[in-house]
Amino acid sequence: MADDQTSAAEPVAVRPPPARRSLRIGRLAVPMVLGEIVGYLTMLILVAMVGRMGGNALYVRSLFLPLGMVFSAINAALAVSTQVACSMSKGKNAPEDVFPLTVSMTKVWVVVGTTLTLLLSFGAPAFASFFDVSDAAYDEFVWFLRWMSVVSLLGFGPALCASALRGFGFARQGLVLTLVSSFVEIGLVAWLGFGTGLGMHSLPIAAAFCAVAGTAAGLWLLRRAGLWRRGQRAPWQPATLGHVRSVGLPVGATLGIISLYSLALVWVLGPFGEATVAGFSTASSVQSLIIMPALVLGSATAIVVNQQRGAGSYTSLVPTYRSGILLSFAVFAVIAVVTFLGRDQIAQVMTGDADAAAVAARYLGIVGLTYAVEGPVLVALTLLEHVGGGGRAVVLNVVYFGGNVVVGRWAVAAVDSPDGLYWTVAVSNLVSAVALVAAAAYMRRLVADARASGAGG
């Protein structure tokens, strides 16, 4: 298990060669990418299973989705904050800090998550009215929203443990936790939903079981990794709220911006009919999978950077950032070409509707090659969020997404075609390369600040 970690004995003043830095980032990124893909596929499989349960199952779950995303955003924000804190503990060679940090972040989640659970539970009838839920599905929606909000409160445990493991360098153990949780949840929903006839009622039951079992497994992995000792105390860590403010809030804000952006683009394309909206939604689903390696590479690079910050090895920050960006250019050059050349086949696999597939292929044909630039940009933005530059990342995201909506709507009206929006996105992806410069400047500022305070090594 020790091979998952970087050696704490490595002299901080020695700068490793670029190939070694890229390998270090890649060793973290590969299991993290696999974990994200497993999570994505799990979601698709569950949606497909719910769609075959009949009745109002798919309709009710679809209504719950935007509300469930609020839980997901908070979960992600606190999980990333935990990952950052544990990465810095790794750099300090302080495994004894991991468990207290994890418990402190759990306390934050209990306060925030309980508040949200109560809001959704007591407000379920109001949300049903807001969504104009049909009379036939009203009772099911209220029941499902209340129970899933309670279950979602439990779901933070596995995510928190996985983040702590990844932050300290145990990425493969985090992957194991994700795999086990996904397989168990799919198996339970299949057995309870179809085998016992519970239908959609199986979802909160399966999610609750996986949350409790996943938390237990995560704690066991933390103990096995030496990050939690029997009888260890877990006093409140004052740095917890600082990590939430500097890392968690920008991450949550970015997720919120992306959600609003998706709704805005559907609004822009609405006048062109259902096939255009469906095709764009299909292309967006493909795009979510395509950009996933960028988010993971950014996260993996940030783990290494934060470990170096914890160790006081500030002279390594800029070279590590450069290695992460160069690695992402190599990865996304391949992804961009494959996406462009295989756009028709990809669209046909994603949807059986010929018109929607044509729209999706058109979007990927215009935007596909620009992923070679957008991928590294997302790596840089993710890194900024994880190293304290989240405010800059949020501003850059607002400019990018807001510009796409405003300029895209104007371009659509000017050419009377959805292509106006697609070309706007493509050009924006290229122009967004300015984020690479902004991230590099921030990394240099971290180094300069460290030197000014006498902490740079």
C-alpha positions, 0 to 999 in steps of 0.5 A: 500500500505504501507504493500509493504514496510519494516518499516523505523522505524526498529532499524538498529542495531537489526538483524532480524531472518533468517525466517524474512529475507527470508520472506522479500526477498520472498515478493519482489521476488514473484511478480517479478517472476510473472512479469518475467513470464508474460513478457516471455509468452507475448514474446511467444504469440507475436511470435506465433501471428506473425507466423500466419500473413503470408508473411515475418512477422516471417522472418522479426521479427526474423532478427530484434531480435538480433538487438532488444536485444541491446535495451533490454540490455541497457534498462535492464542495466539502469533499474537495475541501477535505482532499485539499486539507489531507493533501497538505497533511501528507506534505507535512508528513502528518497522518495523525491530522487526517482523522481529526480533519475528516471528523471536523468536516463531517460536523460542518456537513451535519449542520449544512446537510441537516438544514437542507434536509429539513428544508426539502422535507418540510417544503416537499408539498411546496416544491410539488406545487412549484413543479406542477406535479400531476395529481397522480404523482403528487404523493409519490413525489412528496414521499420520494423527496422526503426520504431521498433528502434524508438518505442524501444526508447519510451519503457524505460518509463514503465521499468524505473517506474517499477524498481523505484517502485520495488527498493523502495519496491512496487513490487506488483505495478511493477507487475500491470504495467507489467500485464497491459502493456502485456495484452494491447500489446497482445490485440492491436496486435490481433486487429490491426494485424488480425482484421484490416489486418495490419499484422506485421505493427501492432507491432510498433503501439501496442508497441508505444501505450503501451510505452506511456500508460505504462509510464503514468500509471507508473508515476501515480503509482509513485505519488500514492506511494508517490514517486513523488509529484506534482510540484516536481523539478528533478535536475540532480543527480550526483550519476546517472553516478556512478550507471551506471558505477558500476551496469549498465555496468556489467549488460549490459556486462553480457547480451552481454556475454550470447548472444555470448555464445548462438551463440558459442554453436550453432556453436559447435553443428552445425556439428551434424545436424538441429535436434540437434541444434533445440533440444538444442535451445528448451532446452535453452528456457526451461533453460531460464524459469528455471533460471528466479527465480534465477535472480529474487531472486538475484534481490530481495535479492539485493534490501533488501541489498541495502536498508540496505546499504542506512540505514547504517545497514551493519551488516545485509548484510552478514546474508541477503546474507546468507538468500537469498542463503539458500532460493534459495537452497530450491527453486532450489532443487525442480526445479531441481528434477521436471526438471529431472523427467519431462524432457521428458514431458517438451521437448514434450510440447516445440516442436512437433518435435520428434527428437528435443524433444529427444535432449532437453530431453537428455540435461535436463537429464544430466544438470537438477539436477545441477540446484540445485547448478546453481540456487543459483550461479546465485542468488549470481552473480546477487547480486554482479552485483547489489551491486557494485561487477559487475566486479567480476561477469563479470570475473566469467561469462567470465570464466564460459561461455568461459570454457564451449565453449572451453572445450565443443568443445574439449569434443564434438570432443573427444567423437564425440557426443553432450553429451560432451558439455552437460556433460561439462555444468553439471560439470561447473554448479557444479564447479561454486559454487565457485561464492558463496564464492566469493560473500560472500567474497565481502559482508564481504568486504563491511562490513569491508569497512563500519566499517573502514570508521565509517559508519557500523551500 
